C-alpha cells in the first residue's frame, strides 16, 4: 500500500524576482525531501477548496505576503480547516504566514511585531521545552535560520509550548498538542532565496532602522533549520503508521 501523501496548503506566491525558482510548495517539497508524487498542493489564496485532512500523512502550510490580521475570507476558511485538522490529530507544520495562521486558528494572537521587520539570517535561541520536542530535540541551543516578516505571533495559543525565540521575536516556534508546529522562520529558504528577499525589502528594512546591505552580507546557510522539515516528515509518517496499525 502506498503511503499517504502530504498536503501543501499554498497561501501565497514568492516575490516576482524569485519565481524563476518555482513556487513555495516546490521549495518546501525539495527541502523536505519529498517527491512530487508524494505531495498534493491546494492554492487556498485563489479559492481552491480544502480536502479531507484524513487523506494525508501531514499538512505543510506555506508563507505569504498576506497578513493574518486582514481576516481575508480564504484565510479565515483555512484557519477553520486547520483547527479541525489539528483537533482531528493530523500532523501540521506552518511556516511564517502558516505559523501565524495556525496560532490564530488555535486562539493565539497575531499582529505587527512591535520590534519591526525581521529580515535575514537570524540566530534562534531554543527554549527549555525544545529539549523534549520531537522535532527540536538534540539541536544546538543556538543556530541560524532565515526570516522575513512584519507580523508575529504575539501570544501563543493556550497550552502551546514555545520552542524558540530570536532577538526580535519571542515566539519563533511553538508546538500545540502532539502533532502541530508553527515556525516563524523559513526552513525552506536557501541563501539565494533569503538574499532575494532582503534586496526586495530593502526600503522597508531601512524604514525600520536596518541596513539591507549589511543584512544581505550576513546571509549564511541554515542547514539545521532546514533539517526541521525532514524531521517533520519522519514524525508525521511515524504517526501515520501508528494510526494505520491501530485501525488495522
PADOMI-366373 format. One record per residue (C-alpha): residue number from 1; z, x, y; residue in one letter; chain. Coordinates in steps of 0.25 Angstrom, whole numbers, padded with zeros to 4 digits. Layout:
residues N
doti: NUM&Z: Z&X: X&Y: Y&fitor: A&drendren: A;
...
end
This chain:
residues 248
doti: 1&Z: 0000&X: 0000&Y: 0000&fitor: X&drendren: A;
doti: 2&Z: -0004&X: 0005&Y: 0014&fitor: X&drendren: A;
doti: 3&Z: 0008&X: 0008&Y: 0023&fitor: X&drendren: A;
doti: 4&Z: 0009&X: -0002&Y: 0035&fitor: X&drendren: A;
doti: 5&Z: 0002&X: 0003&Y: 0048&fitor: X&drendren: A;
doti: 6&Z: 0009&X: 0006&Y: 0061&fitor: X&drendren: A;
doti: 7&Z: 0006&X: -0003&Y: 0073&fitor: X&drendren: A;
doti: 8&Z: 0004&X: 0004&Y: 0086&fitor: X&drendren: A;
doti: 9&Z: 0007&X: -0006&Y: 0098&fitor: X&drendren: A;
doti: 10&Z: -0002&X: -0001&Y: 0109&fitor: X&drendren: A;
doti: 11&Z: 0004&X: -0005&Y: 0123&fitor: X&drendren: A;
doti: 12&Z: -0005&X: 0003&Y: 0132&fitor: X&drendren: A;
doti: 13&Z: -0016&X: 0014&Y: 0133&fitor: X&drendren: A;
doti: 14&Z: -0015&X: 0029&Y: 0137&fitor: X&drendren: A;
doti: 15&Z: -0020&X: 0033&Y: 0150&fitor: X&drendren: A;
doti: 16&Z: -0035&X: 0033&Y: 0152&fitor: X&drendren: A;
doti: 17&Z: -0035&X: 0048&Y: 0153&fitor: X&drendren: A;
doti: 18&Z: -0029&X: 0049&Y: 0139&fitor: X&drendren: A;
doti: 19&Z: -0037&X: 0038&Y: 0132&fitor: X&drendren: A;
doti: 20&Z: -0046&X: 0049&Y: 0126&fitor: X&drendren: A;
doti: 21&Z: -0035&X: 0052&Y: 0116&fitor: X&drendren: A;
doti: 22&Z: -0034&X: 0037&Y: 0112&fitor: X&drendren: A;
doti: 23&Z: -0024&X: 0026&Y: 0114&fitor: X&drendren: A;
doti: 24&Z: -0009&X: 0027&Y: 0112&fitor: X&drendren: A;
doti: 25&Z: -0010&X: 0021&Y: 0097&fitor: X&drendren: A;
doti: 26&Z: -0019&X: 0033&Y: 0094&fitor: X&drendren: A;
doti: 27&Z: -0009&X: 0043&Y: 0100&fitor: X&drendren: A;
doti: 28&Z: 0003&X: 0037&Y: 0093&fitor: X&drendren: A;
doti: 29&Z: -0004&X: 0036&Y: 0079&fitor: X&drendren: A;
doti: 30&Z: -0008&X: 0050&Y: 0080&fitor: X&drendren: A;
doti: 31&Z: 0006&X: 0055&Y: 0084&fitor: X&drendren: A;
doti: 32&Z: 0012&X: 0046&Y: 0073&fitor: X&drendren: A;
doti: 33&Z: 0003&X: 0052&Y: 0062&fitor: X&drendren: A;
doti: 34&Z: -0003&X: 0038&Y: 0059&fitor: X&drendren: A;
doti: 35&Z: -0017&X: 0036&Y: 0054&fitor: X&drendren: A;
doti: 36&Z: -0025&X: 0025&Y: 0062&fitor: X&drendren: A;
doti: 37&Z: -0026&X: 0017&Y: 0049&fitor: X&drendren: A;
doti: 38&Z: -0010&X: 0017&Y: 0049&fitor: X&drendren: A;
doti: 39&Z: -0009&X: 0010&Y: 0063&fitor: X&drendren: A;
doti: 40&Z: -0013&X: -0003&Y: 0070&fitor: X&drendren: A;
doti: 41&Z: -0014&X: -0004&Y: 0085&fitor: X&drendren: A;
doti: 42&Z: -0011&X: -0016&Y: 0093&fitor: X&drendren: A;
doti: 43&Z: -0015&X: -0016&Y: 0108&fitor: X&drendren: A;
doti: 44&Z: -0004&X: -0025&Y: 0114&fitor: X&drendren: A;
doti: 45&Z: -0007&X: -0021&Y: 0128&fitor: X&drendren: A;
doti: 46&Z: -0020&X: -0028&Y: 0127&fitor: X&drendren: A;
doti: 47&Z: -0015&X: -0040&Y: 0120&fitor: X&drendren: A;
doti: 48&Z: -0016&X: -0037&Y: 0105&fitor: X&drendren: A;
doti: 49&Z: -0007&X: -0045&Y: 0096&fitor: X&drendren: A;
doti: 50&Z: 0004&X: -0038&Y: 0089&fitor: X&drendren: A;
doti: 51&Z: 0004&X: -0039&Y: 0074&fitor: X&drendren: A;
doti: 52&Z: 0015&X: -0042&Y: 0064&fitor: X&drendren: A;
doti: 53&Z: 0024&X: -0029&Y: 0064&fitor: X&drendren: A;
doti: 54&Z: 0028&X: -0030&Y: 0050&fitor: X&drendren: A;
doti: 55&Z: 0014&X: -0025&Y: 0046&fitor: X&drendren: A;
doti: 56&Z: 0017&X: -0011&Y: 0052&fitor: X&drendren: A;
doti: 57&Z: 0025&X: 0000&Y: 0048&fitor: X&drendren: A;
doti: 58&Z: 0029&X: 0003&Y: 0062&fitor: X&drendren: A;
doti: 59&Z: 0025&X: 0000&Y: 0077&fitor: X&drendren: A;
doti: 60&Z: 0022&X: 0010&Y: 0088&fitor: X&drendren: A;
doti: 61&Z: 0021&X: 0005&Y: 0102&fitor: X&drendren: A;
doti: 62&Z: 0013&X: 0013&Y: 0112&fitor: X&drendren: A;
doti: 63&Z: 0015&X: 0017&Y: 0126&fitor: X&drendren: A;
doti: 64&Z: 0009&X: 0010&Y: 0138&fitor: X&drendren: A;
doti: 65&Z: 0006&X: 0011&Y: 0153&fitor: X&drendren: A;
doti: 66&Z: 0012&X: -0003&Y: 0154&fitor: X&drendren: A;
doti: 67&Z: 0027&X: -0006&Y: 0158&fitor: X&drendren: A;
doti: 68&Z: 0036&X: -0014&Y: 0149&fitor: X&drendren: A;
doti: 69&Z: 0043&X: -0020&Y: 0161&fitor: X&drendren: A;
doti: 70&Z: 0029&X: -0027&Y: 0165&fitor: X&drendren: A;
doti: 71&Z: 0032&X: -0036&Y: 0153&fitor: X&drendren: A;
doti: 72&Z: 0017&X: -0038&Y: 0150&fitor: X&drendren: A;
doti: 73&Z: 0014&X: -0049&Y: 0140&fitor: X&drendren: A;
doti: 74&Z: 0009&X: -0039&Y: 0130&fitor: X&drendren: A;
doti: 75&Z: 0021&X: -0030&Y: 0131&fitor: X&drendren: A;
doti: 76&Z: 0031&X: -0041&Y: 0130&fitor: X&drendren: A;
doti: 77&Z: 0024&X: -0047&Y: 0118&fitor: X&drendren: A;
doti: 78&Z: 0024&X: -0033&Y: 0112&fitor: X&drendren: A;
doti: 79&Z: 0039&X: -0032&Y: 0115&fitor: X&drendren: A;
doti: 80&Z: 0042&X: -0045&Y: 0108&fitor: X&drendren: A;
doti: 81&Z: 0034&X: -0040&Y: 0096&fitor: X&drendren: A;
doti: 82&Z: 0041&X: -0026&Y: 0096&fitor: X&drendren: A;
doti: 83&Z: 0054&X: -0033&Y: 0096&fitor: X&drendren: A;
doti: 84&Z: 0051&X: -0042&Y: 0084&fitor: X&drendren: A;
doti: 85&Z: 0045&X: -0030&Y: 0077&fitor: X&drendren: A;
doti: 86&Z: 0057&X: -0021&Y: 0079&fitor: X&drendren: A;
doti: 87&Z: 0067&X: -0032&Y: 0075&fitor: X&drendren: A;
doti: 88&Z: 0058&X: -0034&Y: 0062&fitor: X&drendren: A;
doti: 89&Z: 0060&X: -0020&Y: 0058&fitor: X&drendren: A;
doti: 90&Z: 0046&X: -0014&Y: 0062&fitor: X&drendren: A;
doti: 91&Z: 0047&X: 0001&Y: 0066&fitor: X&drendren: A;
doti: 92&Z: 0043&X: 0002&Y: 0081&fitor: X&drendren: A;
doti: 93&Z: 0040&X: 0015&Y: 0089&fitor: X&drendren: A;
doti: 94&Z: 0038&X: 0012&Y: 0104&fitor: X&drendren: A;
doti: 95&Z: 0032&X: 0023&Y: 0113&fitor: X&drendren: A;
doti: 96&Z: 0034&X: 0023&Y: 0129&fitor: X&drendren: A;
doti: 97&Z: 0030&X: 0009&Y: 0132&fitor: X&drendren: A;
doti: 98&Z: 0032&X: 0005&Y: 0118&fitor: X&drendren: A;
doti: 99&Z: 0046&X: 0011&Y: 0119&fitor: X&drendren: A;
doti: 100&Z: 0049&X: 0003&Y: 0131&fitor: X&drendren: A;
doti: 101&Z: 0043&X: -0010&Y: 0125&fitor: X&drendren: A;
doti: 102&Z: 0052&X: -0008&Y: 0113&fitor: X&drendren: A;
doti: 103&Z: 0064&X: -0007&Y: 0121&fitor: X&drendren: A;
doti: 104&Z: 0060&X: -0019&Y: 0129&fitor: X&drendren: A;
doti: 105&Z: 0058&X: -0027&Y: 0117&fitor: X&drendren: A;
doti: 106&Z: 0071&X: -0024&Y: 0111&fitor: X&drendren: A;
doti: 107&Z: 0079&X: -0027&Y: 0124&fitor: X&drendren: A;
doti: 108&Z: 0079&X: -0013&Y: 0131&fitor: X&drendren: A;
doti: 109&Z: 0076&X: -0011&Y: 0146&fitor: X&drendren: A;
doti: 110&Z: 0063&X: -0005&Y: 0151&fitor: X&drendren: A;
doti: 111&Z: 0060&X: -0001&Y: 0165&fitor: X&drendren: A;
doti: 112&Z: 0055&X: 0010&Y: 0174&fitor: X&drendren: A;
doti: 113&Z: 0063&X: 0023&Y: 0172&fitor: X&drendren: A;
doti: 114&Z: 0072&X: 0026&Y: 0184&fitor: X&drendren: A;
doti: 115&Z: 0069&X: 0041&Y: 0181&fitor: X&drendren: A;
doti: 116&Z: 0054&X: 0038&Y: 0184&fitor: X&drendren: A;
doti: 117&Z: 0042&X: 0043&Y: 0176&fitor: X&drendren: A;
doti: 118&Z: 0044&X: 0052&Y: 0164&fitor: X&drendren: A;
doti: 119&Z: 0032&X: 0060&Y: 0160&fitor: X&drendren: A;
doti: 120&Z: 0028&X: 0072&Y: 0152&fitor: X&drendren: A;
doti: 121&Z: 0035&X: 0079&Y: 0140&fitor: X&drendren: A;
doti: 122&Z: 0050&X: 0076&Y: 0142&fitor: X&drendren: A;
doti: 123&Z: 0062&X: 0080&Y: 0134&fitor: X&drendren: A;
doti: 124&Z: 0068&X: 0070&Y: 0125&fitor: X&drendren: A;
doti: 125&Z: 0083&X: 0071&Y: 0122&fitor: X&drendren: A;
doti: 126&Z: 0088&X: 0064&Y: 0109&fitor: X&drendren: A;
doti: 127&Z: 0100&X: 0054&Y: 0110&fitor: X&drendren: A;
doti: 128&Z: 0110&X: 0055&Y: 0099&fitor: X&drendren: A;
doti: 129&Z: 0104&X: 0043&Y: 0092&fitor: X&drendren: A;
doti: 130&Z: 0091&X: 0051&Y: 0089&fitor: X&drendren: A;
doti: 131&Z: 0098&X: 0059&Y: 0079&fitor: X&drendren: A;
doti: 132&Z: 0099&X: 0048&Y: 0069&fitor: X&drendren: A;
doti: 133&Z: 0086&X: 0041&Y: 0073&fitor: X&drendren: A;
doti: 134&Z: 0075&X: 0040&Y: 0062&fitor: X&drendren: A;
doti: 135&Z: 0064&X: 0046&Y: 0072&fitor: X&drendren: A;
doti: 136&Z: 0072&X: 0055&Y: 0081&fitor: X&drendren: A;
doti: 137&Z: 0082&X: 0061&Y: 0071&fitor: X&drendren: A;
doti: 138&Z: 0080&X: 0076&Y: 0069&fitor: X&drendren: A;
doti: 139&Z: 0073&X: 0078&Y: 0082&fitor: X&drendren: A;
doti: 140&Z: 0078&X: 0089&Y: 0092&fitor: X&drendren: A;
doti: 141&Z: 0087&X: 0083&Y: 0103&fitor: X&drendren: A;
doti: 142&Z: 0077&X: 0086&Y: 0114&fitor: X&drendren: A;
doti: 143&Z: 0062&X: 0086&Y: 0112&fitor: X&drendren: A;
doti: 144&Z: 0049&X: 0083&Y: 0121&fitor: X&drendren: A;
doti: 145&Z: 0042&X: 0070&Y: 0122&fitor: X&drendren: A;
doti: 146&Z: 0030&X: 0065&Y: 0131&fitor: X&drendren: A;
doti: 147&Z: 0034&X: 0054&Y: 0140&fitor: X&drendren: A;
doti: 148&Z: 0027&X: 0046&Y: 0151&fitor: X&drendren: A;
doti: 149&Z: 0033&X: 0033&Y: 0157&fitor: X&drendren: A;
doti: 150&Z: 0039&X: 0026&Y: 0169&fitor: X&drendren: A;
doti: 151&Z: 0047&X: 0015&Y: 0161&fitor: X&drendren: A;
doti: 152&Z: 0058&X: 0018&Y: 0151&fitor: X&drendren: A;
doti: 153&Z: 0068&X: 0011&Y: 0142&fitor: X&drendren: A;
doti: 154&Z: 0080&X: 0010&Y: 0152&fitor: X&drendren: A;
doti: 155&Z: 0089&X: 0003&Y: 0141&fitor: X&drendren: A;
doti: 156&Z: 0086&X: 0004&Y: 0126&fitor: X&drendren: A;
doti: 157&Z: 0087&X: -0009&Y: 0118&fitor: X&drendren: A;
doti: 158&Z: 0101&X: -0013&Y: 0114&fitor: X&drendren: A;
doti: 159&Z: 0104&X: -0006&Y: 0101&fitor: X&drendren: A;
doti: 160&Z: 0094&X: 0005&Y: 0103&fitor: X&drendren: A;
doti: 161&Z: 0097&X: 0020&Y: 0100&fitor: X&drendren: A;
doti: 162&Z: 0091&X: 0028&Y: 0112&fitor: X&drendren: A;
doti: 163&Z: 0086&X: 0041&Y: 0105&fitor: X&drendren: A;
doti: 164&Z: 0080&X: 0050&Y: 0116&fitor: X&drendren: A;
doti: 165&Z: 0080&X: 0052&Y: 0131&fitor: X&drendren: A;
doti: 166&Z: 0073&X: 0061&Y: 0141&fitor: X&drendren: A;
doti: 167&Z: 0077&X: 0065&Y: 0155&fitor: X&drendren: A;
doti: 168&Z: 0071&X: 0053&Y: 0162&fitor: X&drendren: A;
doti: 169&Z: 0072&X: 0042&Y: 0151&fitor: X&drendren: A;
doti: 170&Z: 0085&X: 0039&Y: 0143&fitor: X&drendren: A;
doti: 171&Z: 0078&X: 0031&Y: 0132&fitor: X&drendren: A;
doti: 172&Z: 0066&X: 0039&Y: 0127&fitor: X&drendren: A;
doti: 173&Z: 0068&X: 0034&Y: 0113&fitor: X&drendren: A;
doti: 174&Z: 0076&X: 0023&Y: 0106&fitor: X&drendren: A;
doti: 175&Z: 0077&X: 0016&Y: 0093&fitor: X&drendren: A;
doti: 176&Z: 0081&X: 0002&Y: 0091&fitor: X&drendren: A;
doti: 177&Z: 0085&X: -0002&Y: 0077&fitor: X&drendren: A;
doti: 178&Z: 0080&X: 0006&Y: 0065&fitor: X&drendren: A;
doti: 179&Z: 0065&X: 0006&Y: 0068&fitor: X&drendren: A;
doti: 180&Z: 0061&X: 0004&Y: 0083&fitor: X&drendren: A;
doti: 181&Z: 0059&X: 0016&Y: 0092&fitor: X&drendren: A;
doti: 182&Z: 0055&X: 0018&Y: 0106&fitor: X&drendren: A;
doti: 183&Z: 0051&X: 0031&Y: 0113&fitor: X&drendren: A;
doti: 184&Z: 0048&X: 0032&Y: 0128&fitor: X&drendren: A;
doti: 185&Z: 0041&X: 0045&Y: 0126&fitor: X&drendren: A;
doti: 186&Z: 0027&X: 0047&Y: 0119&fitor: X&drendren: A;
doti: 187&Z: 0027&X: 0053&Y: 0106&fitor: X&drendren: A;
doti: 188&Z: 0012&X: 0051&Y: 0104&fitor: X&drendren: A;
doti: 189&Z: 0009&X: 0059&Y: 0116&fitor: X&drendren: A;
doti: 190&Z: 0003&X: 0073&Y: 0114&fitor: X&drendren: A;
doti: 191&Z: 0003&X: 0083&Y: 0126&fitor: X&drendren: A;
doti: 192&Z: -0011&X: 0079&Y: 0131&fitor: X&drendren: A;
doti: 193&Z: -0006&X: 0064&Y: 0132&fitor: X&drendren: A;
doti: 194&Z: 0006&X: 0068&Y: 0140&fitor: X&drendren: A;
doti: 195&Z: -0001&X: 0077&Y: 0149&fitor: X&drendren: A;
doti: 196&Z: -0011&X: 0066&Y: 0152&fitor: X&drendren: A;
doti: 197&Z: -0001&X: 0056&Y: 0155&fitor: X&drendren: A;
doti: 198&Z: 0006&X: 0066&Y: 0165&fitor: X&drendren: A;
doti: 199&Z: -0007&X: 0068&Y: 0172&fitor: X&drendren: A;
doti: 200&Z: -0010&X: 0054&Y: 0173&fitor: X&drendren: A;
doti: 201&Z: 0004&X: 0050&Y: 0178&fitor: X&drendren: A;
doti: 202&Z: 0005&X: 0062&Y: 0188&fitor: X&drendren: A;
doti: 203&Z: 0006&X: 0053&Y: 0200&fitor: X&drendren: A;
doti: 204&Z: 0017&X: 0044&Y: 0194&fitor: X&drendren: A;
doti: 205&Z: 0025&X: 0057&Y: 0189&fitor: X&drendren: A;
doti: 206&Z: 0024&X: 0062&Y: 0204&fitor: X&drendren: A;
doti: 207&Z: 0029&X: 0049&Y: 0209&fitor: X&drendren: A;
doti: 208&Z: 0041&X: 0050&Y: 0200&fitor: X&drendren: A;
doti: 209&Z: 0044&X: 0065&Y: 0205&fitor: X&drendren: A;
doti: 210&Z: 0038&X: 0072&Y: 0193&fitor: X&drendren: A;
doti: 211&Z: 0027&X: 0083&Y: 0193&fitor: X&drendren: A;
doti: 212&Z: 0016&X: 0079&Y: 0184&fitor: X&drendren: A;
doti: 213&Z: 0010&X: 0093&Y: 0183&fitor: X&drendren: A;
doti: 214&Z: 0024&X: 0099&Y: 0178&fitor: X&drendren: A;
doti: 215&Z: 0025&X: 0087&Y: 0168&fitor: X&drendren: A;
doti: 216&Z: 0011&X: 0090&Y: 0163&fitor: X&drendren: A;
doti: 217&Z: 0014&X: 0105&Y: 0161&fitor: X&drendren: A;
doti: 218&Z: 0027&X: 0101&Y: 0154&fitor: X&drendren: A;
doti: 219&Z: 0020&X: 0092&Y: 0143&fitor: X&drendren: A;
doti: 220&Z: 0022&X: 0098&Y: 0130&fitor: X&drendren: A;
doti: 221&Z: 0021&X: 0094&Y: 0115&fitor: X&drendren: A;
doti: 222&Z: 0031&X: 0084&Y: 0110&fitor: X&drendren: A;
doti: 223&Z: 0030&X: 0084&Y: 0095&fitor: X&drendren: A;
doti: 224&Z: 0044&X: 0079&Y: 0092&fitor: X&drendren: A;
doti: 225&Z: 0042&X: 0067&Y: 0100&fitor: X&drendren: A;
doti: 226&Z: 0028&X: 0065&Y: 0093&fitor: X&drendren: A;
doti: 227&Z: 0035&X: 0066&Y: 0080&fitor: X&drendren: A;
doti: 228&Z: 0043&X: 0053&Y: 0082&fitor: X&drendren: A;
doti: 229&Z: 0030&X: 0045&Y: 0080&fitor: X&drendren: A;
doti: 230&Z: 0029&X: 0051&Y: 0066&fitor: X&drendren: A;
doti: 231&Z: 0043&X: 0049&Y: 0063&fitor: X&drendren: A;
doti: 232&Z: 0042&X: 0034&Y: 0067&fitor: X&drendren: A;
doti: 233&Z: 0030&X: 0032&Y: 0057&fitor: X&drendren: A;
doti: 234&Z: 0038&X: 0038&Y: 0046&fitor: X&drendren: A;
doti: 235&Z: 0050&X: 0030&Y: 0049&fitor: X&drendren: A;
doti: 236&Z: 0042&X: 0017&Y: 0050&fitor: X&drendren: A;
doti: 237&Z: 0035&X: 0020&Y: 0037&fitor: X&drendren: A;
doti: 238&Z: 0048&X: 0022&Y: 0030&fitor: X&drendren: A;
doti: 239&Z: 0054&X: 0009&Y: 0036&fitor: X&drendren: A;
doti: 240&Z: 0041&X: 0002&Y: 0032&fitor: X&drendren: A;
doti: 241&Z: 0042&X: 0008&Y: 0018&fitor: X&drendren: A;
doti: 242&Z: 0057&X: 0004&Y: 0016&fitor: X&drendren: A;
doti: 243&Z: 0053&X: -0011&Y: 0021&fitor: X&drendren: A;
doti: 244&Z: 0042&X: -0011&Y: 0011&fitor: X&drendren: A;
doti: 245&Z: 0051&X: -0007&Y: 0000&fitor: X&drendren: A;
doti: 246&Z: 0061&X: -0017&Y: 0003&fitor: X&drendren: A;
doti: 247&Z: 0051&X: -0028&Y: 0003&fitor: X&drendren: A;
doti: 248&Z: 0045&X: -0023&Y: -0010&fitor: X&drendren: A;
end
